[in-house]
Amino acid sequence: MYSGGIPFMDILLNEVDWIDNLRFDEDYECEYVIVANAWIFQNCTIERRGEQYTALDSSGTERGWIQYYDVEGKEEHGKEKCIVVGRENKVVHDAPVNEKYPILVGRPTRLEAEYKRVGIGEIQTGFVKRWEISARVV
C-alpha cells in the first residue's frame, strides 16, 4: 500500500481539456469517491518497463504508460479499467498531435460498478473505449 500524497502529472492547464462529468459522490459512505465513466484498454498490451508499465500496440510502439501505487508487485494485471480525466490538446502546425488522455487506473472491487484507484497514467486516444457509465472510484 502506498502512503502519502500522490502527485498526478506535470500537465499545463492550458494543454488539457478537462472532463466535465467527473464529480464527487457526497452520499457515499467513503469520504472520497469520484463518479465517472470507466473505460477499457483496447488494441494494446500492458508490459512492465522498469518502475512503470507501458501500453504497446501490436507493432510494439509505445502508446501510453501506467504507474501503479497501491498494488503488490506479485498481483496479476489485466483487470484494470481507466478513468479518463482529460484530453491533451497539443497542436503542432494547426493539427493535433498524438492526442492523449491523462487517466486514473482502477481495479474492480466486490461491488458492482466500483473500482479502487491503484495508479495513474496516460494513453493515446485510440487505445481506450468507454465501458461503464457512472462508475465509482474509491
C-alpha positions in Angstrom: 0.0 0.0 0.0 1.3 3.4 -0.9 1.1 6.0 1.8 1.3 9.8 1.5 0.3 12.1 -1.3 0.5 11.1 -5.0 1.4 13.9 -7.4 -0.7 13.4 -10.5 1.3 14.5 -13.5 3.1 17.6 -14.8 0.4 18.9 -17.1 0.0 22.5 -18.2 -3.6 23.6 -17.6 -3.9 25.2 -21.0 -2.9 22.0 -22.7 -5.8 19.8 -21.4 -9.5 19.9 -21.9 -10.7 18.5 -18.5 -13.6 16.1 -18.5 -16.6 17.9 -17.1 -18.7 14.9 -16.0 -16.4 13.9 -13.1 -18.0 14.5 -9.7 -17.6 13.6 -6.1 -20.3 11.3 -4.6 -21.3 13.1 -1.4 -23.9 10.4 -0.5 -21.4 7.5 -0.4 -20.1 6.2 2.9 -16.5 6.6 1.9 -15.1 10.2 2.1 -13.5 10.5 -1.3 -15.5 8.8 -4.1 -15.4 10.0 -7.7 -18.2 9.2 -10.0 -17.1 9.0 -13.7 -17.2 6.8 -16.8 -14.9 3.8 -16.7 -13.0 2.9 -19.9 -11.3 -0.3 -21.0 -7.9 -0.6 -22.7 -8.1 -1.8 -26.3 -5.7 -2.8 -29.1 -2.8 -2.7 -26.7 -0.9 -4.8 -24.2 0.4 -3.6 -20.9 4.0 -4.6 -20.1 6.4 -3.8 -17.2 9.2 -1.5 -18.2 11.3 -0.6 -15.1 9.2 1.1 -12.5 6.3 1.8 -14.9 4.2 -0.2 -17.2 3.9 0.6 -20.9 0.9 0.3 -23.2 2.2 -1.2 -26.5 0.2 -1.5 -29.8 0.5 -4.7 -31.9 3.7 -3.4 -33.6 5.4 -2.8 -30.2 5.0 1.0 -30.4 4.5 2.7 -27.0 1.0 4.2 -26.8 0.9 5.1 -23.1 2.2 4.4 -19.6 0.9 3.4 -16.1 2.4 4.0 -12.7 1.0 1.7 -10.1 1.0 2.8 -6.5 -1.4 0.7 -4.5 -0.6 -2.7 -5.9 1.6 -5.5 -4.7 4.3 -6.4 -7.2 3.1 -10.0 -7.4 -0.5 -9.1 -8.3 -1.8 -10.1 -11.7 -2.6 -7.2 -14.1 -5.3 -7.2 -16.7 -8.5 -6.4 -14.8 -7.8 -2.7 -14.7 -10.1 -0.1 -16.1 -9.3 3.6 -16.5 -11.0 6.9 -15.7 -10.3 9.5 -18.3 -9.8 12.8 -16.6 -9.0 15.0 -19.6 -7.7 15.2 -23.1 -4.4 16.7 -24.0 -4.9 19.2 -26.8 -1.3 19.8 -28.0 -1.2 21.3 -31.5 1.7 21.5 -34.0 1.2 23.4 -37.2 -2.6 23.7 -36.5 -3.1 19.9 -36.3 -3.5 17.8 -33.1 -0.5 15.5 -32.4 -0.8 12.2 -30.7 -3.8 13.2 -28.5 -3.6 11.6 -25.1 -5.8 11.1 -22.1 -4.4 11.6 -18.6 -6.0 8.7 -16.6 -6.6 7.2 -13.2 -6.3 3.4 -13.1 -8.7 1.3 -11.1 -9.3 -2.3 -10.3 -12.8 -3.7 -9.7 -13.9 -4.1 -6.1 -16.5 -6.6 -4.9 -19.3 -4.0 -5.5 -20.8 -3.6 -9.0 -19.5 -0.6 -10.9 -16.9 0.3 -8.3 -13.2 0.5 -8.7 -10.3 1.0 -6.3 -7.7 3.6 -7.6 -4.4 1.8 -8.0 -2.4 4.2 -10.2 -2.2 6.9 -12.8 -1.1 7.1 -16.4 -1.5 8.4 -19.9 -2.8 6.7 -23.0 -3.3 7.8 -26.6 -6.9 8.3 -27.5 -7.4 5.3 -29.9 -6.4 2.8 -27.2 -9.3 3.0 -24.8 -13.1 2.9 -25.2 -15.9 3.7 -22.8 -17.1 0.7 -20.8 -19.3 1.8 -18.0 -21.2 5.0 -17.2 -21.3 6.4 -13.7 -18.8 4.1 -12.1 -17.5 4.8 -8.6 -13.7 5.2 -7.9 -12.7 4.8 -4.3 
